[in-house]
Amino acid sequence: MPQSLAKVYLHVIFSTKNREPRLLDDWRDELFRVMGCAANNLGCQSLIVGGTADHVHMLFQLSRTIRIADATGNIKSSSSAWINQNHPPPVPFHWQATYAVFSVRQSNIEGVCEHPAASGAPREAIVPRRIARMVAAL
């Protein structure tokens, strides 16, 4: 019996509200695991999650049954709930409402996974200039 096939790889970038450095070193790696699990629970295969104190980069394969906005919104919602429940800040945590998403060619997956974003390198080392201008607006 025929089945539909979709292999859409996405590099999604979003920041903390007002780009405040609120993703603390003490629990940031755990947050990245939570975000990867949230993507997997949606049927989106999480390949890598990384970032810094004020923004996150995710690479995942989009499930053929969910829209980009729904996947991203669900990941942001569940991860902010996790932060507020497990590491309650003085002021409730929120992600910026906007995000950037770029498709990634399957042949470039390995290069993206080896990119400095996975190690928390400064944004200037991660994102090419024209993309950095778009991300700066987030």
C-alpha positions in Angstrom: 0.0 0.0 0.0 1.5 3.4 -0.9 2.4 5.9 1.8 3.2 9.6 1.8 6.8 10.5 2.3 8.1 13.9 3.5 11.7 14.7 4.5 11.6 18.4 5.5 14.5 19.4 7.7 14.1 22.7 9.6 16.6 25.0 11.4 14.4 27.0 13.8 15.7 29.9 15.8 13.9 31.8 18.5 14.8 33.9 21.5 13.8 34.7 25.0 11.4 37.6 25.4 13.3 40.9 24.9 16.4 38.7 24.3 17.0 38.7 28.0 19.7 36.2 29.0 17.4 33.9 31.0 18.5 30.4 29.9 20.9 29.7 32.8 24.0 27.5 32.4 22.9 25.4 35.3 19.9 23.9 33.5 20.3 24.9 29.8 21.4 21.5 28.6 18.5 19.9 30.4 16.1 22.4 28.7 17.6 21.4 25.3 16.8 17.8 26.0 13.2 18.7 27.0 12.9 20.7 23.8 14.2 17.7 21.8 11.7 15.4 23.5 8.9 17.8 22.8 9.7 17.8 19.1 9.9 14.0 19.1 6.6 13.7 20.9 5.1 15.7 17.9 6.5 13.1 15.5 9.3 15.5 14.5 12.7 13.9 14.8 14.9 16.2 16.8 18.5 16.1 15.5 20.1 18.8 17.6 19.2 21.6 20.0 21.7 24.2 21.1 22.0 27.9 21.9 23.0 30.5 24.4 21.5 32.3 27.3 19.1 34.3 25.1 18.2 32.2 22.1 17.9 28.6 20.8 18.7 26.8 17.6 16.9 23.6 16.8 17.3 21.2 13.8 14.5 18.7 13.3 12.7 16.8 10.7 9.2 18.0 10.4 6.5 15.4 10.7 4.3 15.3 7.6 1.2 15.7 9.8 2.0 19.0 11.5 2.5 22.6 10.4 5.7 24.5 11.1 3.9 27.1 13.2 2.1 24.4 15.3 5.3 22.4 15.9 7.3 25.5 16.8 4.5 26.9 19.0 4.1 23.6 20.8 7.8 23.3 21.5 8.0 26.9 22.8 4.9 26.4 24.9 6.0 23.2 26.5 9.5 24.4 27.2 8.4 27.7 28.8 6.0 25.7 31.0 9.0 23.4 31.9 11.1 26.4 32.8 8.4 28.0 34.9 7.7 24.7 36.8 11.2 23.4 37.3 13.3 26.5 37.5 10.8 29.2 38.6 12.2 32.7 37.8 11.2 35.8 39.8 9.2 36.9 36.7 7.4 34.2 34.6 9.5 33.1 31.6 8.3 33.6 28.1 9.8 33.2 24.6 9.7 35.9 22.1 6.5 35.6 20.0 8.4 35.5 16.7 10.8 32.9 15.3 12.9 32.3 12.2 12.8 29.0 10.2 15.0 27.8 7.4 14.9 24.6 5.4 18.0 22.5 5.3 19.0 20.3 2.5 19.5 16.7 3.6 23.1 16.7 2.3 23.8 19.6 4.7 22.5 18.0 7.9 25.8 16.8 9.1 27.3 20.3 8.6 24.5 21.9 10.6 24.9 19.4 13.4 28.6 20.2 13.6 28.0 24.0 13.6 29.1 26.1 16.5 25.4 26.7 17.5 25.5 23.3 19.2 28.3 24.5 21.5 26.8 27.8 22.5 29.2 29.9 20.4 28.4 33.6 19.9 25.7 34.3 17.3 28.3 36.0 15.0 30.1 32.7 14.7 26.9 30.8 14.1 24.7 32.6 11.6 25.7 34.2 8.3 25.3 38.0 8.1 22.1 38.1 6.1 20.4 35.6 8.4 21.8 37.4 11.4 19.9 40.6 10.3 16.6 38.6 10.3 17.3 36.9 13.6 18.3 40.3 15.2 14.7 41.4 14.6 13.3 38.5 16.7 
